[in-house]
Amino acid sequence: MPKSVDDFSTYVQTDNNAISHSSASITPTEGLLDLWLHGKSPHTQRYYRREALKFLGVVNKPIDSITLADIQGYSTALHQSSLAVSSVARAIAAIKSLFTFAHQKTGLLKANPAGAVTLPKVKDSLAERILPEWVVQTMIGLEQNKRNRALLKLLYVAGLRVSEVTQLQWFSLQPRDVGGQVLVYGKGGKTRAIKLPASLWQELQSLRGDAAIGEPVFTSRKKKGHLKEMQVNRIVKAAAKRVPGLEEAVADAVSPHWLRHAHASHAMDRGAPVHLVKETLGHANIATTGRYLHARPTDSSSLYLES
């Protein structure tokens, strides 16, 4: 293990588990970030790298010289900025993750200066991001584009993350006795199989044409590769803006993840057991799935009181 940041690049280049680079030497910081982010989803990699580089650029010190005071000062500056509390919390969480990795996994740091930094408490706004069932059905029903309609339905019916749906290839779709199933490579390197109703299965199959088994299910018309996450966001937002009566501010905020929230909430409203929703969504623990029960309870003591 490296003893200082100065010899970290040598460690990275000789470690068989490190991400491979070209023959050009990499900086110690790049080496550490690559090791830290290795195996994480593309979305997490982009976000964590951006937040880490912003922090390191502000403190302008080698990572093994950064102190608790430096991190607390940066945290204070974020709180005093115009960022939402949730954005501040995510940024600090990324920094804490980096220092925990550098301390516990590489031995680069003798102590973790971020260990004592606390995350700000974030308001649980999950209930505000669960669309009514009629809104989701209207989004799907008003979509005229065949590919986009199937995309919306799959995001909702299977509860997929946007990173999962954009990576689907035709071998991910497998027939079953009735309908089919989709194999999803999700967070943490876990693969899960999700059964699909016959109607959605047929709709997806109608998109294939003569596409080879290794080609993307949802393709970008311009570049012919996988549909990008940004493009999926635009499709979902455009669908929300077509819904009559949906407030403009809500439509502007809708994202693909809102359809995943809707899947969980609507499925449990219809009697799906929590453990089954957990497995479908690929949650790491039941507590995460249970949040949907608290966000939209089916009963309350208030209903027992006279108005």
N, C-alpha and C positions, 0 to 999 in steps of 0.2 A: 504494500500500500504506500502511496506517496506521503511524504512527511510535510511537504509545503506545496503551495500553489505553483512554485517555480518548476518543480519536476513533474507536475501533473500531466502535461502533454506527453511526456515520455511514457508514463503509466498507461495513458489512454491508447497510445499507438502500439503498445506491446500486449495489452489485455485482449485476449481472444473474444471476450464477451462484449467489447465495445463496438459501437456502430462504425462501420468501415468508412474511411475517407479516401480522397485522392492522395497522391504522393505528396502534395503540398502539406507542409506542417500546419497543425491547428493550434490555436491559442489555448492556454490552460482553461480559460473560462468556457470556450466552445466545447472542449473535451468534457468538462464537468456537466455542462448542460445536456450534451448528447447522452451521457450515461444516465443522468437523472430522468430524462424524458423517454428513454428507450422502452418500447413496449406499450406506451400510452397511446390513446386514440389520437388521430391527426388533429382533431379539434382541441384536445387538451394540450397537445404539444405546442400548437400555435399560440394558445392563450398563455400557458405557463412561461414559454420562452419570452414572449413579449413583456410580461409583467416582470420577469426576472431581469431582463436587460434594462428596462426602465429604472428599476431600483438600483442596479449596479452602476448605471450611468449617473444617477444622482449622487450616490455616496462616493463614487470614484475612488474606490480602494480595492486592493486584492481581497478576495473573499475570506482569506484566513486572517485578515486584519479588521474585519467588520465587527462591531461591538453591538451589544444590546441597545445602547444609546442611539446608535446609527439607525437601527431598525425602528425603534420607538419614535425617533424624530421623523422618519419617513411616514410612519403610520399617522402621526399627528398632522403632517402636511396633507395627507390624503383626506383625513377627516375634515380639514379646513377648506378643502377644495369643493367644487360643485358636484363631485361624484355622489351617486346614491350610496347609501349604507351597504347595500348588497354588493355593489361594485368594489367598495373598499374592502369588504370582508373577503371577496374572492381574490383580490390582489394580495392581501396579507396572507391568506391561506397558501397561495402559490409560493411566496417567499419562505414561509415556515416549512413547506414541503422541501424546498431546495436545501435549506440548512440542515434539516433532519436527515436528508439523504447524504449530504456531505459529511455529517458527523457519524451517523450510524452505519452507513453502507460502504463508505470509501476510507474512513479513517483520516481524511484530510484535515478535519477540525478536531481538536482535543475536547472541545465543548460546543454545545449548540446555543449560540447567542439568541436565537429566535424562540427557544423553548419557553421562555417566560412571557412572550408576547401573546396577549389574548385577542381573540377575534371579536369584533363588535357584534352585538346581538342584532339579528336581522328579523324584521317583521315577517311572519309567515303569511305570504300573500297568495298561497296556492289557490284558495277559494276564488280569488279574483281572476285566475287564469284557467278556470274550467268553463268551457263553453256549454250552453244548453244543447241538448240533443238535436233540437230543431235547427239550430244554427249550423251544426256540423252537417246534418243531412241536406240543408239548403246549399251549403258550400259545395258539396259533392254533386247535388242535383243540377246546379246552374253551370257547372263546368262543362264546356262544349268540346274541349280538346280531349281526345281519347286517352292519350298517354297521361295527361295531367289528372284526369278523372280517376284513372287506376292508381296513380300515385297517391292522391288524397285518400282514397279508400283504403289502401294498404297501410298508410301511416296511421290511420284511425283504427281500422279493424285489427291490425296486428300490434298496434302500440309501439311502432318502431321509432328509434332515434333517427335523426336526420343523417348521422354518420353511418348508420346501419343500412338505410334504404339506398343511399347513393353508391354503396359498394356491392350491391346485389348483382350476381351474374346468373345466367340461366340454369347453371347446375345447382344453384341455391333453391330452385323450385322443384319439388318432387311430388309426383302424383300419389294420391291415397285412394282408398276404395270410393269415397265420396269427396270430391274436391281435391285438395292437395295440402302441402305444407311448405313452409319457407324455413330454410336453415339460416340462422343469423349469427354472424360472428360479432359478439358484443364486447362490452367493457370488461377489462380484466382477462381478455383472451378466452372468454367463455362462449361456447356455442350452444344455442338453444333452438329447438324445433317448435314452430308455431303452426297449428292446424289452421287452414283457411276454408271458409265456406265455399261451396261449389260455384256460386255466382261470381265471387271475386276471382276464384281460380280460373274460370273460363275467360274472364275479362283480361287477366294478366296474360294468358296464353295467346289471346288474340293480338297481342302486341308483338309477338316474337317474329313472325314472318320466317325468313330463312336465316335468322341469327344463329351463330354457332353457340355451343353450350358454354363456352368461356367468355362470351360477350356480355356487356352490361344489360340488365333488364331495362333500366331507364337511361336512355342515351341523350347526350346533348346534340341537337340538330346541327349546330355550327361546327363543333370540333369532333363529333362522332365518338367521343369517349364517354366515360361515366358522367352523368348529370352532376353538377357541382352543388355543394350545400347552399351556396348563395342563390343559385337558380331555383332550388327547391323552396327556399324562403320566399322568393318573389312569387312563385306559383301559389303558395299557401296564402300569402297576404292578399294577393289579387282576388283569390276566391272569397276571402272574408269580406273584402270591400264590395262584393256583389250582393251580399245578403241584405235584403230590405229590412230597415228597422234596426240594424246593428249600429251602435254608436260609432262614430268615426274614430274616436280615440281608442276604442277597443279593437276595431278592425286594424288600425295602424300597429297595434301591439301584438297581434296574433302571429305566432310562429309555428313551425312544425311540431315543436314540443308541446304546444297547447293541444294538439290532436292526441298526443300520447297521454296527457292529463285527462282528456275527455274519455279516452278508452277506459282508463282505470275507474274513473268515477261512474260512467254510464254502465260499465259491466257489473260493478258492485250494486248499483241501483237496481239492476235486473236480477240480482241474486247470485252473481258469481262469487265463490268463496275467496277470501283474501289470499290464501296460499296459492290458488290457481292464477290470480292476477299477478302475484309476485313472480311466479315462474314464467308467465308470458312476457312480462316487462323486463325480466332479467335483473330484478333488484337484488342487492347483496343480502338484505335482511328484511324481515317482515315489518319492522318498524317504519321503514320507508314507505311501503305500500299502505300501511295503516293510516298514514297521514290523510289519505283520501276520505277515509271514514270520518275523520274529524273536520275535514274541510267542508263536507256536505253531509251532515248527520241526517239519518232518517227519522230520528226521534229526539225529543228534548223535553226537559221538565217544564219548559214554558207552555207546552201544549196541554199540560194538566191544570193550568191556572185559568180562571175565568177572566175574560177581558173586561 
